[in-house]
Each structure stands twice: as structure tokens, then as C-alpha cells.
Amino acid sequence: MRNFVEAMSMAMLKGAGLTDISPQLIKTFLYAILMNGLAVISYKKTT
């Protein structure tokens, strides 16, 4: 969550481009993939 907020503040307030915020976006996407994977595994165990 922190990475997303940092990326958005850089983009909106500081005028940063995609290359400037790409490290934060990559971390955010990796976290989302991990959480979705864990949710799928958890769902399969309960049904």
C-alpha cells in the first residue's frame, strides 16, 4: 500500500514520469499477484 501511495504522490504532486515511478509500481504489482495467489489457494482449501 505504501508503494502505491508513494508512486501516486510522485506522479501527481511532483510530476514524475513512468520511469520514475516504475520501481514502486513493480512492487505494487508483485504484492497484488502474491495476495491473489494466496487468496486462490485459501479459497480452494475451503471449498
N, CA, C and O atoms as a CHARMM CRD file, in Angstrom:
* protein
*
  188
    1    1 MET  N      0.82200  -1.19200   0.00000 PROA 1      0.00000
    2    1 MET  CA     0.00000   0.00000   0.00000 PROA 1      0.00000
    3    1 MET  C      0.86800   1.26000   0.00000 PROA 1      0.00000
    4    1 MET  O      0.57300   2.23300  -0.69300 PROA 1      0.00000
    5    2 ARG  N      1.92500   1.22200   0.77800 PROA 2      0.00000
    6    2 ARG  CA     2.81700   2.37600   0.87500 PROA 2      0.00000
    7    2 ARG  C      3.44100   2.70900  -0.47400 PROA 2      0.00000
    8    2 ARG  O      3.58900   3.87900  -0.82900 PROA 2      0.00000
    9    3 ASN  N      3.80600   1.66800  -1.22400 PROA 3      0.00000
   10    3 ASN  CA     4.43300   1.89700  -2.52600 PROA 3      0.00000
   11    3 ASN  C      3.47200   2.57100  -3.49500 PROA 3      0.00000
   12    3 ASN  O      3.87400   3.44300  -4.26600 PROA 3      0.00000
   13    4 PHE  N      2.21600   2.17400  -3.46100 PROA 4      0.00000
   14    4 PHE  CA     1.21900   2.76700  -4.35100 PROA 4      0.00000
   15    4 PHE  C      0.99600   4.23900  -4.01400 PROA 4      0.00000
   16    4 PHE  O      0.93300   5.08500  -4.90600 PROA 4      0.00000
   17    5 VAL  N      0.87900   4.53400  -2.73500 PROA 5      0.00000
   18    5 VAL  CA     0.67600   5.92500  -2.30900 PROA 5      0.00000
   19    5 VAL  C      1.88300   6.77100  -2.68800 PROA 5      0.00000
   20    5 VAL  O      1.73200   7.90400  -3.14500 PROA 5      0.00000
   21    6 GLU  N      3.07600   6.22600  -2.50000 PROA 6      0.00000
   22    6 GLU  CA     4.29100   6.95400  -2.86600 PROA 6      0.00000
   23    6 GLU  C      4.34600   7.20200  -4.36900 PROA 6      0.00000
   24    6 GLU  O      4.70800   8.29600  -4.80100 PROA 6      0.00000
   25    7 ALA  N      3.99000   6.20100  -5.16800 PROA 7      0.00000
   26    7 ALA  CA     4.00300   6.35900  -6.62700 PROA 7      0.00000
   27    7 ALA  C      2.98500   7.40100  -7.07300 PROA 7      0.00000
   28    7 ALA  O      3.27700   8.22000  -7.94400 PROA 7      0.00000
   29    8 MET  N      1.79600   7.37600  -6.48500 PROA 8      0.00000
   30    8 MET  CA     0.77400   8.33700  -6.88200 PROA 8      0.00000
   31    8 MET  C      1.14500   9.75800  -6.46300 PROA 8      0.00000
   32    8 MET  O      0.89200  10.71000  -7.20100 PROA 8      0.00000
   33    9 SER  N      1.74100   9.90400  -5.28600 PROA 9      0.00000
   34    9 SER  CA     2.13900  11.25400  -4.87200 PROA 9      0.00000
   35    9 SER  C      3.27100  11.77600  -5.74700 PROA 9      0.00000
   36    9 SER  O      3.32200  12.96900  -6.04800 PROA 9      0.00000
   37   10 MET  N      4.17700  10.89500  -6.15900 PROA 10     0.00000
   38   10 MET  CA     5.24700  11.31700  -7.06400 PROA 10     0.00000
   39   10 MET  C      4.67100  11.75500  -8.40300 PROA 10     0.00000
   40   10 MET  O      5.10100  12.75700  -8.97500 PROA 10     0.00000
   41   11 ALA  N      3.70100  11.00400  -8.89800 PROA 11     0.00000
   42   11 ALA  CA     3.13300  11.30900 -10.21300 PROA 11     0.00000
   43   11 ALA  C      2.28000  12.57400 -10.17600 PROA 11     0.00000
   44   11 ALA  O      2.37400  13.41300 -11.07200 PROA 11     0.00000
   45   12 MET  N      1.45600  12.71300  -9.15400 PROA 12     0.00000
   46   12 MET  CA     0.52300  13.83500  -9.11100 PROA 12     0.00000
   47   12 MET  C      1.16400  15.13100  -8.60500 PROA 12     0.00000
   48   12 MET  O      0.94400  16.20000  -9.17500 PROA 12     0.00000
   49   13 LEU  N      1.94200  15.03300  -7.55500 PROA 13     0.00000
   50   13 LEU  CA     2.47700  16.24300  -6.93000 PROA 13     0.00000
   51   13 LEU  C      3.81000  16.69200  -7.51400 PROA 13     0.00000
   52   13 LEU  O      4.07000  17.88800  -7.64100 PROA 13     0.00000
   53   14 LYS  N      4.64600  15.73300  -7.86500 PROA 14     0.00000
   54   14 LYS  CA     5.98300  16.08300  -8.32300 PROA 14     0.00000
   55   14 LYS  C      6.13500  16.00600  -9.83600 PROA 14     0.00000
   56   14 LYS  O      7.17600  16.38600 -10.37200 PROA 14     0.00000
   57   15 GLY  N      5.11700  15.52300 -10.52600 PROA 15     0.00000
   58   15 GLY  CA     5.17400  15.42900 -11.97700 PROA 15     0.00000
   59   15 GLY  C      6.11500  14.34800 -12.47500 PROA 15     0.00000
   60   15 GLY  O      6.67300  14.47100 -13.56500 PROA 15     0.00000
   61   16 ALA  N      6.29700  13.30100 -11.70300 PROA 16     0.00000
   62   16 ALA  CA     7.19800  12.21900 -12.08500 PROA 16     0.00000
   63   16 ALA  C      6.60100  11.42400 -13.24200 PROA 16     0.00000
   64   16 ALA  O      5.38300  11.29300 -13.36200 PROA 16     0.00000
   65   17 GLY  N      7.46700  10.90800 -14.07200 PROA 17     0.00000
   66   17 GLY  CA     7.03700  10.10300 -15.20800 PROA 17     0.00000
   67   17 GLY  C      6.98700   8.63000 -14.85400 PROA 17     0.00000
   68   17 GLY  O      7.25100   8.23600 -13.71800 PROA 17     0.00000
   69   18 LEU  N      6.64200   7.82200 -15.84800 PROA 18     0.00000
   70   18 LEU  CA     6.51400   6.38400 -15.64100 PROA 18     0.00000
   71   18 LEU  C      7.84400   5.75900 -15.23900 PROA 18     0.00000
   72   18 LEU  O      7.87300   4.84900 -14.41100 PROA 18     0.00000
   73   19 THR  N      8.93300   6.23100 -15.80900 PROA 19     0.00000
   74   19 THR  CA    10.23800   5.66900 -15.44400 PROA 19     0.00000
   75   19 THR  C     10.60600   5.98800 -14.00300 PROA 19     0.00000
   76   19 THR  O     11.33100   5.22300 -13.36700 PROA 19     0.00000
   77   20 ASP  N     10.12200   7.09300 -13.48600 PROA 20     0.00000
   78   20 ASP  CA    10.41500   7.46500 -12.10000 PROA 20     0.00000
   79   20 ASP  C      9.62600   6.63300 -11.10100 PROA 20     0.00000
   80   20 ASP  O     10.12400   6.32100 -10.01900 PROA 20     0.00000
   81   21 ILE  N      8.40500   6.27500 -11.45500 PROA 21     0.00000
   82   21 ILE  CA     7.56300   5.54500 -10.50800 PROA 21     0.00000
   83   21 ILE  C      7.52800   4.04500 -10.78000 PROA 21     0.00000
   84   21 ILE  O      6.84200   3.31300 -10.06600 PROA 21     0.00000
   85   22 SER  N      8.24500   3.57000 -11.78900 PROA 22     0.00000
   86   22 SER  CA     8.19700   2.14700 -12.12400 PROA 22     0.00000
   87   22 SER  C      8.65100   1.23200 -10.98700 PROA 22     0.00000
   88   22 SER  O      8.05200   0.16800 -10.82900 PROA 22     0.00000
   89   23 PRO  N      9.66700   1.56700 -10.18000 PROA 23     0.00000
   90   23 PRO  CA    10.00700   0.66000  -9.07100 PROA 23     0.00000
   91   23 PRO  C      8.85200   0.46900  -8.08300 PROA 23     0.00000
   92   23 PRO  O      8.61400  -0.64400  -7.61300 PROA 23     0.00000
   93   24 GLN  N      8.14400   1.54100  -7.77400 PROA 24     0.00000
   94   24 GLN  CA     7.01300   1.42600  -6.85400 PROA 24     0.00000
   95   24 GLN  C      5.87300   0.62900  -7.48800 PROA 24     0.00000
   96   24 GLN  O      5.21800  -0.16500  -6.81300 PROA 24     0.00000
   97   25 LEU  N      5.63700   0.84000  -8.77700 PROA 25     0.00000
   98   25 LEU  CA     4.56700   0.10900  -9.44700 PROA 25     0.00000
   99   25 LEU  C      4.88300  -1.37500  -9.54100 PROA 25     0.00000
  100   25 LEU  O      3.99200  -2.21000  -9.38300 PROA 25     0.00000
  101   26 ILE  N      6.12900  -1.71000  -9.79500 PROA 26     0.00000
  102   26 ILE  CA     6.51800  -3.12100  -9.86400 PROA 26     0.00000
  103   26 ILE  C      6.30500  -3.79000  -8.51200 PROA 26     0.00000
  104   26 ILE  O      5.78500  -4.90400  -8.45100 PROA 26     0.00000
  105   27 LYS  N      6.70000  -3.12900  -7.43300 PROA 27     0.00000
  106   27 LYS  CA     6.48500  -3.68600  -6.09300 PROA 27     0.00000
  107   27 LYS  C      5.00100  -3.86300  -5.80700 PROA 27     0.00000
  108   27 LYS  O      4.59500  -4.86100  -5.21100 PROA 27     0.00000
  109   28 THR  N      4.19000  -2.89900  -6.23000 PROA 28     0.00000
  110   28 THR  CA     2.75000  -2.98200  -6.00700 PROA 28     0.00000
  111   28 THR  C      2.14200  -4.14200  -6.78500 PROA 28     0.00000
  112   28 THR  O      1.31500  -4.87800  -6.24600 PROA 28     0.00000
  113   29 PHE  N      2.53900  -4.31600  -8.04400 PROA 29     0.00000
  114   29 PHE  CA     2.01600  -5.41600  -8.85200 PROA 29     0.00000
  115   29 PHE  C      2.44900  -6.77000  -8.30500 PROA 29     0.00000
  116   29 PHE  O      1.65300  -7.70900  -8.29700 PROA 29     0.00000
  117   30 LEU  N      3.68500  -6.88800  -7.84900 PROA 30     0.00000
  118   30 LEU  CA     4.14700  -8.15000  -7.26800 PROA 30     0.00000
  119   30 LEU  C      3.37500  -8.48400  -5.99600 PROA 30     0.00000
  120   30 LEU  O      3.03400  -9.64400  -5.76000 PROA 30     0.00000
  121   31 TYR  N      3.10000  -7.47800  -5.18200 PROA 31     0.00000
  122   31 TYR  CA     2.31200  -7.69400  -3.97100 PROA 31     0.00000
  123   31 TYR  C      0.89200  -8.14200  -4.32200 PROA 31     0.00000
  124   31 TYR  O      0.33700  -9.03000  -3.67500 PROA 31     0.00000
  125   32 ALA  N      0.31100  -7.52400  -5.34700 PROA 32     0.00000
  126   32 ALA  CA    -1.04400  -7.89200  -5.76200 PROA 32     0.00000
  127   32 ALA  C     -1.08400  -9.32700  -6.27800 PROA 32     0.00000
  128   32 ALA  O     -2.01900 -10.06800  -5.97600 PROA 32     0.00000
  129   33 ILE  N     -0.08300  -9.72000  -7.04800 PROA 33     0.00000
  130   33 ILE  CA    -0.02800 -11.09200  -7.56000 PROA 33     0.00000
  131   33 ILE  C      0.11100 -12.08600  -6.41000 PROA 33     0.00000
  132   33 ILE  O     -0.54600 -13.12600  -6.40400 PROA 33     0.00000
  133   34 LEU  N      0.95900 -11.76900  -5.44500 PROA 34     0.00000
  134   34 LEU  CA     1.13800 -12.63800  -4.28600 PROA 34     0.00000
  135   34 LEU  C     -0.16100 -12.78400  -3.49800 PROA 34     0.00000
  136   34 LEU  O     -0.54500 -13.89700  -3.14100 PROA 34     0.00000
  137   35 MET  N     -0.83200 -11.68100  -3.22600 PROA 35     0.00000
  138   35 MET  CA    -2.07000 -11.72700  -2.44700 PROA 35     0.00000
  139   35 MET  C     -3.17700 -12.47400  -3.19600 PROA 35     0.00000
  140   35 MET  O     -3.94300 -13.21700  -2.58400 PROA 35     0.00000
  141   36 ASN  N     -3.26500 -12.28200  -4.50500 PROA 36     0.00000
  142   36 ASN  CA    -4.26600 -13.00800  -5.28700 PROA 36     0.00000
  143   36 ASN  C     -3.96800 -14.49800  -5.30200 PROA 36     0.00000
  144   36 ASN  O     -4.88500 -15.31600  -5.22100 PROA 36     0.00000
  145   37 GLY  N     -2.70600 -14.85400  -5.40300 PROA 37     0.00000
  146   37 GLY  CA    -2.32700 -16.26600  -5.35400 PROA 37     0.00000
  147   37 GLY  C     -2.69100 -16.90000  -4.02600 PROA 37     0.00000
  148   37 GLY  O     -3.22600 -18.00800  -3.98900 PROA 37     0.00000
  149   38 LEU  N     -2.40500 -16.20600  -2.93800 PROA 38     0.00000
  150   38 LEU  CA    -2.77000 -16.72100  -1.61800 PROA 38     0.00000
  151   38 LEU  C     -4.28100 -16.82400  -1.44900 PROA 38     0.00000
  152   38 LEU  O     -4.76800 -17.75200  -0.80200 PROA 38     0.00000
  153   39 ALA  N     -5.02100 -15.89100  -2.01700 PROA 39     0.00000
  154   39 ALA  CA    -6.48400 -15.94000  -1.93300 PROA 39     0.00000
  155   39 ALA  C     -7.02800 -17.14700  -2.68700 PROA 39     0.00000
  156   39 ALA  O     -7.95900 -17.80100  -2.21800 PROA 39     0.00000
  157   40 VAL  N     -6.46000 -17.44700  -3.84300 PROA 40     0.00000
  158   40 VAL  CA    -6.90400 -18.60900  -4.62000 PROA 40     0.00000
  159   40 VAL  C     -6.61700 -19.89200  -3.85600 PROA 40     0.00000
  160   40 VAL  O     -7.46500 -20.78200  -3.79500 PROA 40     0.00000
  161   41 ILE  N     -5.43500 -19.99200  -3.27800 PROA 41     0.00000
  162   41 ILE  CA    -5.08500 -21.18600  -2.50100 PROA 41     0.00000
  163   41 ILE  C     -6.00700 -21.32200  -1.30000 PROA 41     0.00000
  164   41 ILE  O     -6.46800 -22.42400  -0.99900 PROA 41     0.00000
  165   42 SER  N     -6.27900 -20.23900  -0.61800 PROA 42     0.00000
  166   42 SER  CA    -7.16400 -20.26000   0.54100 PROA 42     0.00000
  167   42 SER  C     -8.58600 -20.64400   0.14300 PROA 42     0.00000
  168   42 SER  O     -9.25000 -21.39000   0.86200 PROA 42     0.00000
  169   43 TYR  N     -9.05300 -20.14300  -0.98600 PROA 43     0.00000
  170   43 TYR  CA   -10.40300 -20.45200  -1.44700 PROA 43     0.00000
  171   43 TYR  C    -10.52900 -21.92500  -1.80500 PROA 43     0.00000
  172   43 TYR  O    -11.54900 -22.54700  -1.51000 PROA 43     0.00000
  173   44 LYS  N     -9.51500 -22.48500  -2.43100 PROA 44     0.00000
  174   44 LYS  CA    -9.55400 -23.89900  -2.81200 PROA 44     0.00000
  175   44 LYS  C     -9.60700 -24.79800  -1.58800 PROA 44     0.00000
  176   44 LYS  O    -10.22600 -25.86100  -1.63600 PROA 44     0.00000
  177   45 LYS  N     -8.97600 -24.39900  -0.49600 PROA 45     0.00000
  178   45 LYS  CA    -8.96500 -25.21200   0.71200 PROA 45     0.00000
  179   45 LYS  C    -10.31800 -25.20300   1.41400 PROA 45     0.00000
  180   45 LYS  O    -10.65800 -26.16300   2.10700 PROA 45     0.00000
  181   46 THR  N    -11.09200 -24.13700   1.24700 PROA 46     0.00000
  182   46 THR  CA   -12.36000 -24.04500   1.96800 PROA 46     0.00000
  183   46 THR  C    -13.52100 -24.65700   1.20000 PROA 46     0.00000
  184   46 THR  O    -14.57400 -24.91700   1.78300 PROA 46     0.00000
  185   47 THR  N    -13.35100 -24.89000  -0.09000 PROA 47     0.00000
  186   47 THR  CA   -14.46600 -25.46000  -0.86000 PROA 47     0.00000
  187   47 THR  C    -14.18300 -26.85900  -1.30000 PROA 47     0.00000
  188   47 THR  O    -15.01900 -27.48100  -1.95700 PROA 47     0.00000
